[in-house]
Every structure is written in structure tokens, then in C-alpha cells.
């Protein structure tokens, strides 16, 4: 059990990276612990599923440590790691989408139509559903910028695009969310 007042001290990532590359398992653990929470939050917000987010987090660190020698240090280690995480999450979402599409049973179609829908769903639920329906790239930019607080430069570095692309995708994501939640506009206006 962790102590009640556990405060993480800043880590010298360059030194840790050198130690990890030299085979130091303790340094690998320190680097992992310094970044695991943020990677998991990103994965969870993108997948909306705890198990899937944990799988993505684990896969992110496996790939990152396998490719750590490729880290040049042009950007912060966290930015590079989130590039790896973004790729892992997007690939996992594609794989899950393909799997779930193939897995659907024809007999389920009868029960899906019979499910009773609530007439007035909660705005929070509708927002979560609307975010989940965004195209992967739009959702990734929206989550990274509006929820996790990344800058457009950090997002563009992580996604391998230009900051203008990130801004445009965020604009489109917000527009899609506004359209999806338009029914609530009058209800929540002050």
C-alpha cells in the first residue's frame, strides 16, 4: 500500500533513459512510474474501457522500452511517449472495431431493437456518447487538447501532423459535438 502523502519528486529523464539503455531495471521502473498515469488517462479517454486502456498502456511501455534507443531527445520524453501511446491506441481501436464487427451475431439484431431507450438522457451521457462517435483523429485531438490539456504543438508532434491540422481537427470535433448536443442547448442555457 502506498503511503498517504506520497509526492513524486521530479526525475532526470535523460539520466534514467541512459540507465535503462544500460539495463537498469530500477531506472526502467522509475521512468514507467513517472509516466504511467498520464498514458493510462489518455488511453482510457480514447477507448472508454478500463481493460482496453490498461492493455494500451502496457503495450505503449513495451513498445517504448523496445524502441528507447531510437529516442533522439528532439522533444520531451513525455511527448515522444505519447506519440507511441497515440499509435498504440489508434491501432487497438481499429483492431477492436474489426473484431466487434465480425463478432456480432445476427440473432442479437432482434434484441437491439427491443432495448428501451430513455426519453431524456443525461447530458453527461450524451456528451460521452458524442465523443465516442467522433472519428478517431478528431476524438484523439479533442481528448488531448480539451481534456488532457496538451498544446497544438504537442499534439502535432505526437500525431506526426502540423499544428494547423490539429487546430482544424479540434474545430471539426467541437462542431460535431455541438451538432450532437444541439437538443440540450436551450435546456442548459443560462
PLY file of the C-alpha trace (Angstrom):
ply
format ascii 1.0
element vertex 190
property float x
property float y
property float z
element edge 189
property int vertex1
property int vertex2
end_header
0.00 0.00 0.00
1.30 3.44 -0.93
1.92 5.99 1.82
-0.83 8.56 2.37
1.30 11.56 1.47
3.25 10.16 -1.46
4.68 13.03 -3.51
6.60 12.27 -6.66
9.85 14.06 -6.98
10.98 15.25 -10.39
13.08 12.76 -12.29
16.05 13.38 -14.54
14.67 11.61 -17.58
17.84 11.78 -19.65
19.77 10.05 -16.87
17.01 7.48 -16.43
16.98 6.78 -20.16
20.74 6.20 -20.15
20.37 3.85 -17.18
17.51 1.96 -18.85
19.57 1.56 -22.02
22.38 0.20 -19.84
19.98 -2.44 -18.49
19.00 -0.89 -15.14
15.57 -2.35 -14.24
15.08 0.12 -11.38
15.52 3.07 -13.77
13.01 1.45 -16.14
10.51 1.23 -13.27
11.10 4.89 -12.32
10.57 6.04 -15.89
7.43 3.91 -16.11
6.02 5.28 -12.84
6.73 8.86 -13.89
4.52 8.50 -16.98
2.07 5.62 -16.47
-0.79 7.69 -15.07
-0.86 10.15 -17.94
-0.55 7.40 -20.57
-3.38 5.46 -18.92
-5.63 8.56 -18.75
-5.07 9.22 -22.44
-5.77 5.58 -23.32
-8.87 5.47 -21.12
-10.32 8.65 -22.53
-9.74 7.39 -26.04
-11.10 3.88 -25.52
-13.66 4.44 -22.75
-12.81 0.97 -21.44
-10.63 0.22 -18.41
-9.37 -3.15 -19.65
-8.60 -1.81 -23.10
-6.88 1.25 -21.61
-4.73 -0.99 -19.42
-3.80 -3.11 -22.44
-2.92 0.02 -24.42
-0.86 1.38 -21.54
1.06 -1.87 -21.21
1.62 -2.08 -24.97
2.77 1.54 -25.04
5.51 0.90 -22.49
6.55 -2.37 -24.12
6.98 -0.58 -27.44
8.59 2.46 -25.87
11.19 0.44 -23.98
11.87 -1.71 -27.07
12.47 1.46 -29.10
14.05 3.61 -26.42
17.37 3.66 -28.29
15.50 5.46 -31.11
14.53 8.35 -28.82
16.65 11.26 -30.06
15.59 13.83 -27.49
14.33 16.36 -30.06
11.14 16.64 -27.99
10.44 15.87 -24.36
10.36 12.18 -23.48
6.70 12.53 -22.45
5.80 13.90 -25.88
7.61 11.04 -27.60
5.94 8.53 -25.28
2.53 9.99 -26.06
3.28 9.62 -29.76
3.83 5.93 -29.09
0.65 5.80 -26.96
-1.40 7.52 -29.65
-0.28 5.00 -32.25
-0.99 2.08 -29.92
-4.46 3.37 -29.04
-5.45 4.07 -32.65
-4.22 0.63 -33.74
-6.04 -1.03 -30.84
-9.27 0.83 -31.66
-9.06 -0.33 -35.28
-8.44 -3.90 -34.18
-11.30 -3.86 -31.66
-13.65 -2.29 -34.21
-12.85 -5.03 -36.74
-13.21 -7.73 -34.08
-16.53 -6.42 -32.77
-17.89 -6.07 -36.29
-17.07 -9.69 -37.04
-18.30 -10.87 -33.67
-21.84 -9.52 -33.93
-24.41 -12.28 -34.04
-27.42 -11.95 -36.35
-29.74 -13.03 -33.53
-28.70 -10.00 -31.48
-30.40 -7.72 -34.02
-33.83 -8.69 -32.62
-32.86 -7.75 -29.07
-31.15 -4.49 -30.03
-34.35 -3.04 -31.43
-36.25 -4.14 -28.32
-33.97 -2.26 -25.89
-35.89 0.56 -24.27
-34.29 3.97 -24.65
-34.67 6.69 -22.06
-36.61 9.66 -23.36
-34.46 12.31 -21.63
-30.89 11.05 -21.29
-28.45 12.92 -19.13
-26.27 15.49 -20.84
-23.11 13.88 -19.45
-24.06 10.54 -21.01
-24.91 12.20 -24.32
-21.59 14.04 -24.30
-19.68 10.81 -23.66
-21.59 9.11 -26.48
-20.97 12.04 -28.83
-17.25 11.98 -28.05
-17.16 8.21 -28.66
-18.80 8.71 -32.08
-16.20 11.22 -33.24
-13.79 9.93 -35.90
-10.61 8.57 -34.28
-8.37 11.52 -35.23
-10.93 14.12 -34.13
-11.51 12.29 -30.84
-7.77 11.97 -30.23
-7.19 15.71 -30.76
-10.27 16.66 -28.70
-9.25 14.47 -25.78
-5.61 15.54 -25.88
-6.41 19.27 -26.13
-9.67 19.90 -24.29
-9.46 17.17 -21.67
-5.77 16.45 -21.11
-4.54 20.00 -21.79
-1.95 19.36 -24.50
-0.96 22.24 -26.76
-1.45 22.02 -30.52
2.33 21.78 -30.93
2.48 18.80 -28.55
-0.47 17.16 -30.29
1.01 17.68 -33.74
4.30 16.20 -32.56
2.52 13.20 -31.06
0.37 12.60 -34.14
3.01 13.46 -36.72
0.99 16.31 -38.22
1.19 20.10 -38.33
-0.28 22.31 -35.57
-2.76 23.71 -38.12
-4.07 20.19 -38.74
-4.55 19.72 -35.01
-6.44 23.03 -34.78
-8.65 22.13 -37.75
-9.45 18.70 -36.34
-10.29 20.22 -32.96
-12.57 22.78 -34.65
-14.36 19.98 -36.55
-14.62 17.81 -33.42
-16.21 20.67 -31.48
-18.62 21.37 -34.35
-19.69 17.71 -34.43
-20.18 17.77 -30.65
-22.25 20.97 -30.89
-24.46 19.34 -33.52
-24.81 16.16 -31.48
-25.76 18.12 -28.36
-27.91 20.79 -30.03
-31.07 19.44 -28.37
-29.60 20.37 -24.98
-28.70 23.95 -25.93
-31.91 25.53 -24.67
-32.09 23.27 -21.64
-28.65 24.26 -20.34
-28.53 27.90 -21.39
-28.23 30.36 -18.53
0 1
1 2
2 3
3 4
4 5
5 6
6 7
7 8
8 9
9 10
10 11
11 12
12 13
13 14
14 15
15 16
16 17
17 18
18 19
19 20
20 21
21 22
22 23
23 24
24 25
25 26
26 27
27 28
28 29
29 30
30 31
31 32
32 33
33 34
34 35
35 36
36 37
37 38
38 39
39 40
40 41
41 42
42 43
43 44
44 45
45 46
46 47
47 48
48 49
49 50
50 51
51 52
52 53
53 54
54 55
55 56
56 57
57 58
58 59
59 60
60 61
61 62
62 63
63 64
64 65
65 66
66 67
67 68
68 69
69 70
70 71
71 72
72 73
73 74
74 75
75 76
76 77
77 78
78 79
79 80
80 81
81 82
82 83
83 84
84 85
85 86
86 87
87 88
88 89
89 90
90 91
91 92
92 93
93 94
94 95
95 96
96 97
97 98
98 99
99 100
100 101
101 102
102 103
103 104
104 105
105 106
106 107
107 108
108 109
109 110
110 111
111 112
112 113
113 114
114 115
115 116
116 117
117 118
118 119
119 120
120 121
121 122
122 123
123 124
124 125
125 126
126 127
127 128
128 129
129 130
130 131
131 132
132 133
133 134
134 135
135 136
136 137
137 138
138 139
139 140
140 141
141 142
142 143
143 144
144 145
145 146
146 147
147 148
148 149
149 150
150 151
151 152
152 153
153 154
154 155
155 156
156 157
157 158
158 159
159 160
160 161
161 162
162 163
163 164
164 165
165 166
166 167
167 168
168 169
169 170
170 171
171 172
172 173
173 174
174 175
175 176
176 177
177 178
178 179
179 180
180 181
181 182
182 183
183 184
184 185
185 186
186 187
187 188
188 189
